[in-house]
Amino acid sequence: MTKLRWGMIGGGEGSQIGPAHRLGALADGLFEFSAAALDHRPDVGRSYAKTLGVSENRAYGDWNEMLTSEAKRDDRIDLVTVATPNSTHFEITKAFLEAGFNVLCEKPMTMTVEEGEEIVKIANKVGKLCTVNYCYSAYPMVRQARAMVQNGELGKIRLIVTNFSHGHHGDADDADNPRVRWRYDPKMAGVSGQFADCGIHALHMASFIGNDEVEVVSADFASTIQGRELEDDAMVNFRMSSGIVGRLWTSSVAIGRQHGFDIQVFGEKGGLKWISEQPNQLLYSKIGNRTEIIEKGENNLHDDASRLSRVAIAHPEGFPLAVANIYVDIAATINGDVRANLPTAADGLRSMAAVYAATQSARKTGKWVDARPPMFR
Ligand SMILES: NC(=O)c1ccc[n+]([C@@H]2O[C@H](COP(=O)([O-])OP(=O)(O)OC[C@H]3O[C@@H](n4cnc5c(N)ncnc54)[C@H](O)[C@@H]3O)[C@@H](O)[C@H]2O)c1
């Protein structure tokens, strides 16, 4: 099969998410790294792209140059990944979709609900793929959890409890570090800090495994370090359209917690627990029985978990391979084999609507607020 041509914007040397995309996109030989505008400093970006094997004439200084040039090529890229800071996602994603490119955008997809709605409309109009990197949903054991819920193995789901809480911004003496400070500054980060950064992964996961949509939220936001305008800790209660009760805690000041992402799903016939720091295992408690450990790679997994288990049972698979699973599904979709489990622009929009709803709720001491995007009400 011919490799698809892949381009990347952002994710330059030293960035947090750049390496995971490169490992993920290139892991299965489905894509070749054809074009890039990797850094906000044009020369640095060009030079780093060349060291990664991108040819000189496709190692661009900025994304506008990349768009103009790629749009004219017969061998234009088949997919662009947008891995720049949040405030640039909307304009880059919009411009590439309108020019007819498939896009994988980092989360959050946009900074406002209106922008999110615009992206959904444009993606529908141009008929191109627009997906958002909710990569945790591509771990095999998360796919197993979703399939078990869909298959009725837990019965009706009553309750989902999820946390995405770490302690990496918990040092008050480091709060002025520019790499930390912008996250709590509304001019740079928008209306929400920690909830928009990490909480939306947990909320997406609740929808993904619970196979349901968030309808209303009630939030309590706190800024625990002096000088921070936006929240570094949030507790968000939510209700889903089928009546599932949701509880979500997200924090960046929970010192001692490292990645700190976990989810528990409680149904009338049993419960599941998945922890991102032990991603190869899913804990399953059937009512009246002991807790079992379901392992990635074992026999009799649901198909979607089985096909995404890469190496032999008990050999760890990690974050880059979860990102690789997103790229596997993107390649399948571009090649005409639509994968239902890929996150969509609508998911990106729902996240942003939930962020705005939670922000409003927190300002009104936890009043319940409609979290559905206006276009889906
Ligand atoms: N899906 C996930 O699990 C996950 C994890 C981490 C980060 N992210 C998201 O990825 C995005 C990037 O986060 P990060 O932590 O890697 O940031 P970072 O600050 O570590 O890196 C950002 C990179 O983008 C480059 N850049 C900035 N503006 C640019 C522009 N206009 N054109 C080209 N390049 C530009 C910078 O030079 C840098 O290389 C954010 O939106 C973040 O929310 C997602």
Ligand as a Chemical Component Dictionary entry (heavy atoms), coordinates in Angstrom:
data_LIG
# 
_chem_comp.id                   LIG 
_chem_comp.type                 NON-POLYMER 
_chem_comp.pdbx_formal_charge   0 
_chem_comp.three_letter_code    LIG 
# 
loop_
_chem_comp_atom.comp_id 
_chem_comp_atom.atom_id 
_chem_comp_atom.alt_atom_id 
_chem_comp_atom.type_symbol 
_chem_comp_atom.charge 
_chem_comp_atom.model_Cartn_x 
_chem_comp_atom.model_Cartn_y 
_chem_comp_atom.model_Cartn_z 
_chem_comp_atom.pdbx_ordinal 
LIG N1  N1  N 0  -3.420 14.903 23.563 1  
LIG C1  C1  C 0  -2.623 14.994 24.600 2  
LIG O1  O1  O 0  -2.560 14.100 25.429 3  
LIG C2  C2  C 0  -1.756 16.209 24.753 4  
LIG C3  C3  C 0  -0.644 16.204 25.614 5  
LIG C4  C4  C 0  0.144  17.357 25.684 6  
LIG C5  C5  C 0  -0.195 18.484 24.943 7  
LIG N2  N2  N 1  -1.287 18.463 24.154 8  
LIG C6  C6  C 0  -1.678 19.637 23.344 9  
LIG O2  O2  O 0  -0.698 19.841 22.331 10 
LIG C7  C7  C 0  -0.553 21.237 22.061 11 
LIG C8  C8  C 0  0.922  21.598 22.209 12 
LIG O3  O3  O 0  1.282  21.359 23.548 13 
LIG P1  P1  P 0  2.797  21.151 24.002 14 
LIG O4  O4  O 0  2.686  20.845 25.447 15 
LIG O5  O5  O -1 3.505  20.235 23.075 16 
LIG O6  O6  O 0  3.341  22.652 23.830 17 
LIG P2  P2  P 0  4.861  23.106 23.850 18 
LIG O7  O7  O 0  4.833  24.524 24.300 19 
LIG O8  O8  O 0  5.715  22.116 24.545 20 
LIG O9  O9  O 0  5.253  23.064 22.278 21 
LIG C9  C9  C 0  4.592  23.860 21.313 22 
LIG C10 C10 C 0  5.374  23.776 19.995 23 
LIG O10 O10 O 0  4.651  24.474 18.982 24 
LIG C11 C11 C 0  5.548  25.389 18.330 25 
LIG N3  N3  N 0  4.754  26.520 17.830 26 
LIG C12 C12 C 0  4.184  27.517 18.546 27 
LIG N4  N4  N 0  3.506  28.343 17.735 28 
LIG C13 C13 C 0  3.685  27.863 16.472 29 
LIG C14 C14 C 0  3.249  28.301 15.196 30 
LIG N5  N5  N 0  2.470  29.386 15.053 31 
LIG N6  N6  N 0  3.624  27.577 14.117 32 
LIG C15 C15 C 0  4.386  26.473 14.232 33 
LIG N7  N7  N 0  4.828  26.018 15.440 34 
LIG C16 C16 C 0  4.488  26.712 16.532 35 
LIG C17 C17 C 0  6.557  25.769 19.372 36 
LIG O11 O11 O 0  7.726  26.295 18.796 37 
LIG C18 C18 C 0  6.756  24.415 20.073 38 
LIG O12 O12 O 0  7.668  23.635 19.344 39 
LIG C19 C19 C 0  -1.467 21.956 23.055 40 
LIG O13 O13 O 0  -2.633 22.301 22.399 41 
LIG C20 C20 C 0  -1.738 20.930 24.132 42 
LIG O14 O14 O 0  -3.018 21.089 24.729 43 
LIG C21 C21 C 0  -2.052 17.357 24.042 44 
# 
loop_
_chem_comp_bond.comp_id 
_chem_comp_bond.atom_id_1 
_chem_comp_bond.atom_id_2 
_chem_comp_bond.value_order 
_chem_comp_bond.pdbx_ordinal 
LIG N1  C1  SING 1  
LIG C1  O1  DOUB 2  
LIG C1  C2  SING 3  
LIG C2  C3  SING 4  
LIG C2  C21 DOUB 5  
LIG C3  C4  DOUB 6  
LIG C4  C5  SING 7  
LIG C5  N2  DOUB 8  
LIG N2  C6  SING 9  
LIG N2  C21 SING 10 
LIG C6  O2  SING 11 
LIG C6  C20 SING 12 
LIG O2  C7  SING 13 
LIG C7  C8  SING 14 
LIG C7  C19 SING 15 
LIG C8  O3  SING 16 
LIG O3  P1  SING 17 
LIG P1  O4  DOUB 18 
LIG P1  O5  SING 19 
LIG P1  O6  SING 20 
LIG O6  P2  SING 21 
LIG P2  O7  DOUB 22 
LIG P2  O8  SING 23 
LIG P2  O9  SING 24 
LIG O9  C9  SING 25 
LIG C9  C10 SING 26 
LIG C10 O10 SING 27 
LIG C10 C18 SING 28 
LIG O10 C11 SING 29 
LIG C11 N3  SING 30 
LIG C11 C17 SING 31 
LIG N3  C12 SING 32 
LIG N3  C16 SING 33 
LIG C12 N4  DOUB 34 
LIG N4  C13 SING 35 
LIG C13 C14 SING 36 
LIG C13 C16 DOUB 37 
LIG C14 N5  SING 38 
LIG C14 N6  DOUB 39 
LIG N6  C15 SING 40 
LIG C15 N7  DOUB 41 
LIG N7  C16 SING 42 
LIG C17 O11 SING 43 
LIG C17 C18 SING 44 
LIG C18 O12 SING 45 
LIG C19 O13 SING 46 
LIG C19 C20 SING 47 
LIG C20 O14 SING 48 
# 
